[in-house]
Amino acid sequence: MESIIKKTGWARWGGLAGGWLLVAVGLVGFVLPVIPGIPLLLAGLALLACEYVWAKRLLDRVQGWWQQVRPKKS
């Protein structure tokens, strides 16, 4: 789904900086037990997916994996 609103200026740079920050903290969270790494990494990817095609593809792949391992409702 494409966004109708194109971010420019501070909104774009803020989203990119926030996305990269969340990815970095998420990666640190894999090492430190007090930081939830996976949710922060996914949140960072979600922000970066608005700007980068590779992040969108990676996020789509993770969502596909989640659909496979998620318990089925009966």
NUDOKOL-76031 format. One record per residue: residue number from 1; x, y, z of N, C-alpha, C in turn; residue in one letter. Coordinates in nm, 2 decimals. Example, Ala and Ser with C-alpha at 12.3 -4.5 7.8 and 13.67 -1.06 7.14 Angstrom:
BEGIN
+------+--------+--------+--------+--------+--------+--------+--------+--------+--------+------+
: baba :    n.x :    n.y :    n.z :   ca.x :   ca.y :   ca.z :    c.x :    c.y :    c.z : tiro :
+------+--------+--------+--------+--------+--------+--------+--------+--------+--------+------+
:    1 :   1.32 :  -0.57 :   0.78 :   1.23 :  -0.45 :   0.78 :   1.32 :  -0.33 :   0.78 :    a :
:    2 :   1.28 :  -0.22 :   0.71 :   1.37 :  -0.11 :   0.71 :   1.29 :   0.00 :   0.79 :    s :
+------+--------+--------+--------+--------+--------+--------+--------+--------+--------+------+
This chain:
BEGIN
+------+--------+--------+--------+--------+--------+--------+--------+--------+--------+------+
: baba :    n.x :    n.y :    n.z :   ca.x :   ca.y :   ca.z :    c.x :    c.y :    c.z : tiro :
+------+--------+--------+--------+--------+--------+--------+--------+--------+--------+------+
:    1 :   0.08 :  -0.12 :   0.00 :   0.00 :   0.00 :   0.00 :   0.09 :   0.12 :   0.00 :    m :
:    2 :   0.07 :   0.21 :  -0.10 :   0.15 :   0.33 :  -0.11 :   0.09 :   0.44 :  -0.03 :    e :
:    3 :   0.18 :   0.52 :   0.03 :   0.13 :   0.63 :   0.11 :   0.10 :   0.75 :   0.02 :    s :
:    4 :  -0.02 :   0.81 :   0.04 :  -0.06 :   0.93 :  -0.04 :   0.02 :   1.05 :   0.00 :    i :
:    5 :   0.05 :   1.06 :   0.13 :   0.13 :   1.18 :   0.18 :   0.28 :   1.16 :   0.16 :    i :
:    6 :   0.34 :   1.24 :   0.09 :   0.49 :   1.24 :   0.07 :   0.55 :   1.32 :   0.18 :    k :
:    7 :   0.63 :   1.27 :   0.26 :   0.70 :   1.34 :   0.36 :   0.82 :   1.42 :   0.30 :    k :
:    8 :   0.83 :   1.54 :   0.35 :   0.94 :   1.63 :   0.30 :   1.00 :   1.70 :   0.43 :    t :
:    9 :   1.12 :   1.74 :   0.41 :   1.18 :   1.82 :   0.52 :   1.20 :   1.74 :   0.65 :    g :
:   10 :   1.16 :   1.81 :   0.76 :   1.18 :   1.76 :   0.89 :   1.11 :   1.62 :   0.92 :    w :
:   11 :   0.99 :   1.61 :   0.86 :   0.92 :   1.48 :   0.88 :   0.99 :   1.36 :   0.82 :    a :
:   12 :   1.05 :   1.38 :   0.71 :   1.12 :   1.28 :   0.64 :   1.25 :   1.24 :   0.72 :    r :
:   13 :   1.32 :   1.34 :   0.75 :   1.45 :   1.32 :   0.82 :   1.42 :   1.26 :   0.96 :    w :
:   14 :   1.32 :   1.31 :   1.02 :   1.28 :   1.26 :   1.16 :   1.25 :   1.11 :   1.15 :    g :
:   15 :   1.17 :   1.07 :   1.05 :   1.13 :   0.93 :   1.03 :   1.25 :   0.84 :   1.00 :    g :
:   16 :   1.35 :   0.89 :   0.92 :   1.47 :   0.82 :   0.89 :   1.55 :   0.80 :   1.01 :    l :
:   17 :   1.58 :   0.91 :   1.08 :   1.66 :   0.91 :   1.20 :   1.60 :   0.82 :   1.31 :    a :
:   18 :   1.47 :   0.83 :   1.33 :   1.40 :   0.74 :   1.42 :   1.40 :   0.60 :   1.38 :    g :
:   19 :   1.39 :   0.57 :   1.25 :   1.39 :   0.43 :   1.21 :   1.53 :   0.37 :   1.23 :    g :
:   20 :   1.64 :   0.44 :   1.19 :   1.77 :   0.39 :   1.21 :   1.81 :   0.38 :   1.36 :    w :
:   21 :   1.76 :   0.47 :   1.44 :   1.78 :   0.46 :   1.58 :   1.71 :   0.34 :   1.64 :    l :
:   22 :   1.59 :   0.31 :   1.60 :   1.52 :   0.19 :   1.65 :   1.59 :   0.06 :   1.60 :    l :
:   23 :   1.64 :   0.06 :   1.48 :   1.71 :  -0.06 :   1.43 :   1.84 :  -0.08 :   1.51 :    v :
:   24 :   1.91 :   0.03 :   1.54 :   2.04 :   0.02 :   1.62 :   2.01 :  -0.03 :   1.76 :    a :
:   25 :   1.91 :   0.03 :   1.83 :   1.87 :  -0.01 :   1.96 :   1.82 :  -0.16 :   1.96 :    v :
:   26 :   1.75 :  -0.19 :   1.86 :   1.70 :  -0.33 :   1.85 :   1.81 :  -0.43 :   1.83 :    g :
:   27 :   1.92 :  -0.39 :   1.76 :   2.03 :  -0.48 :   1.74 :   2.11 :  -0.49 :   1.88 :    l :
:   28 :   2.12 :  -0.38 :   1.95 :   2.18 :  -0.39 :   2.08 :   2.09 :  -0.48 :   2.18 :    v :
:   29 :   1.96 :  -0.47 :   2.15 :   1.87 :  -0.55 :   2.24 :   1.89 :  -0.70 :   2.22 :    g :
:   30 :   1.95 :  -0.75 :   2.11 :   1.98 :  -0.89 :   2.10 :   2.09 :  -0.93 :   2.19 :    f :
:   31 :   2.18 :  -0.84 :   2.23 :   2.29 :  -0.87 :   2.32 :   2.25 :  -0.84 :   2.47 :    v :
:   32 :   2.19 :  -0.73 :   2.49 :   2.15 :  -0.70 :   2.63 :   2.01 :  -0.75 :   2.67 :    l :
:   33 :   2.00 :  -0.82 :   2.78 :   1.87 :  -0.88 :   2.81 :   1.76 :  -0.78 :   2.86 :    p :
:   34 :   1.80 :  -0.66 :   2.89 :   1.70 :  -0.56 :   2.94 :   1.62 :  -0.48 :   2.83 :    v :
:   35 :   1.67 :  -0.50 :   2.70 :   1.61 :  -0.42 :   2.59 :   1.54 :  -0.52 :   2.50 :    i :
:   36 :   1.41 :  -0.50 :   2.47 :   1.34 :  -0.59 :   2.38 :   1.38 :  -0.57 :   2.23 :    p :
:   37 :   1.47 :  -0.65 :   2.18 :   1.53 :  -0.63 :   2.05 :   1.44 :  -0.65 :   1.94 :    g :
:   38 :   1.37 :  -0.75 :   1.93 :   1.29 :  -0.78 :   1.81 :   1.18 :  -0.68 :   1.79 :    i :
:   39 :   1.10 :  -0.64 :   1.89 :   1.00 :  -0.54 :   1.86 :   1.05 :  -0.40 :   1.82 :    p :
:   40 :   1.17 :  -0.36 :   1.88 :   1.23 :  -0.24 :   1.84 :   1.29 :  -0.25 :   1.69 :    l :
:   41 :   1.34 :  -0.36 :   1.66 :   1.39 :  -0.38 :   1.52 :   1.28 :  -0.38 :   1.42 :    l :
:   42 :   1.17 :  -0.44 :   1.45 :   1.05 :  -0.44 :   1.36 :   0.99 :  -0.30 :   1.35 :    l :
:   43 :   0.99 :  -0.22 :   1.46 :   0.94 :  -0.09 :   1.45 :   1.03 :   0.00 :   1.37 :    a :
:   44 :   1.16 :  -0.02 :   1.38 :   1.25 :   0.06 :   1.30 :   1.24 :   0.02 :   1.15 :    g :
:   45 :   1.22 :  -0.10 :   1.12 :   1.20 :  -0.15 :   0.98 :   1.07 :  -0.09 :   0.93 :    l :
:   46 :   0.97 :  -0.08 :   1.01 :   0.84 :  -0.02 :   0.97 :   0.86 :   0.12 :   0.93 :    a :
:   47 :   0.93 :   0.20 :   1.01 :   0.96 :   0.34 :   0.97 :   1.04 :   0.35 :   0.85 :    l :
:   48 :   1.14 :   0.27 :   0.83 :   1.23 :   0.27 :   0.72 :   1.16 :   0.22 :   0.59 :    l :
:   49 :   1.06 :   0.14 :   0.60 :   0.99 :   0.09 :   0.49 :   0.92 :   0.20 :   0.41 :    a :
:   50 :   0.89 :   0.31 :   0.47 :   0.83 :   0.42 :   0.40 :   0.93 :   0.48 :   0.30 :    c :
:   51 :   1.06 :   0.47 :   0.32 :   1.16 :   0.53 :   0.23 :   1.24 :   0.43 :   0.15 :    e :
:   52 :   1.26 :   0.31 :   0.20 :   1.35 :   0.22 :   0.14 :   1.28 :   0.09 :   0.09 :    y :
:   53 :   1.30 :   0.05 :  -0.03 :   1.24 :  -0.07 :  -0.09 :   1.29 :  -0.19 :  -0.01 :    v :
:   54 :   1.42 :  -0.19 :   0.02 :   1.48 :  -0.31 :   0.08 :   1.42 :  -0.33 :   0.22 :    w :
:   55 :   1.38 :  -0.23 :   0.29 :   1.32 :  -0.24 :   0.42 :   1.18 :  -0.29 :   0.41 :    a :
:   56 :   1.11 :  -0.25 :   0.30 :   0.97 :  -0.29 :   0.28 :   0.97 :  -0.44 :   0.25 :    k :
:   57 :   1.07 :  -0.49 :   0.16 :   1.08 :  -0.63 :   0.13 :   1.11 :  -0.71 :   0.25 :    r :
:   58 :   1.20 :  -0.66 :   0.33 :   1.24 :  -0.74 :   0.45 :   1.12 :  -0.75 :   0.55 :    l :
:   59 :   1.05 :  -0.64 :   0.56 :   0.93 :  -0.64 :   0.65 :   0.82 :  -0.73 :   0.60 :    l :
:   60 :   0.80 :  -0.73 :   0.47 :   0.71 :  -0.83 :   0.41 :   0.75 :  -0.97 :   0.43 :    d :
:   61 :   0.88 :  -1.00 :   0.42 :   0.93 :  -1.13 :   0.45 :   0.91 :  -1.18 :   0.59 :    r :
:   62 :   0.93 :  -1.09 :   0.68 :   0.91 :  -1.12 :   0.82 :   0.76 :  -1.14 :   0.85 :    v :
:   63 :   0.67 :  -1.06 :   0.79 :   0.53 :  -1.08 :   0.81 :   0.49 :  -1.22 :   0.75 :    q :
:   64 :   0.55 :  -1.26 :   0.64 :   0.52 :  -1.39 :   0.58 :   0.56 :  -1.50 :   0.67 :    g :
:   65 :   0.68 :  -1.49 :   0.74 :   0.73 :  -1.59 :   0.83 :   0.63 :  -1.59 :   0.95 :    w :
:   66 :   0.58 :  -1.48 :   1.00 :   0.49 :  -1.47 :   1.11 :   0.36 :  -1.54 :   1.08 :    w :
:   67 :   0.31 :  -1.53 :   0.96 :   0.19 :  -1.59 :   0.92 :   0.21 :  -1.75 :   0.92 :    q :
:   68 :   0.33 :  -1.79 :   0.89 :   0.35 :  -1.94 :   0.89 :   0.36 :  -2.00 :   1.03 :    q :
:   69 :   0.42 :  -1.92 :   1.12 :   0.44 :  -1.98 :   1.26 :   0.33 :  -1.94 :   1.35 :    v :
:   70 :   0.25 :  -1.85 :   1.32 :   0.14 :  -1.81 :   1.41 :   0.04 :  -1.92 :   1.42 :    r :
:   71 :  -0.01 :  -1.94 :   1.55 :  -0.10 :  -2.05 :   1.57 :  -0.23 :  -2.02 :   1.49 :    p :
:   72 :  -0.29 :  -2.12 :   1.44 :  -0.41 :  -2.11 :   1.36 :  -0.53 :  -2.11 :   1.46 :    k :
:   73 :  -0.63 :  -2.02 :   1.43 :  -0.75 :  -2.02 :   1.51 :  -0.84 :  -2.13 :   1.46 :    k :
:   74 :  -0.91 :  -2.19 :   1.56 :  -1.00 :  -2.30 :   1.52 :  -1.14 :  -2.26 :   1.52 :    s :
+------+--------+--------+--------+--------+--------+--------+--------+--------+--------+------+
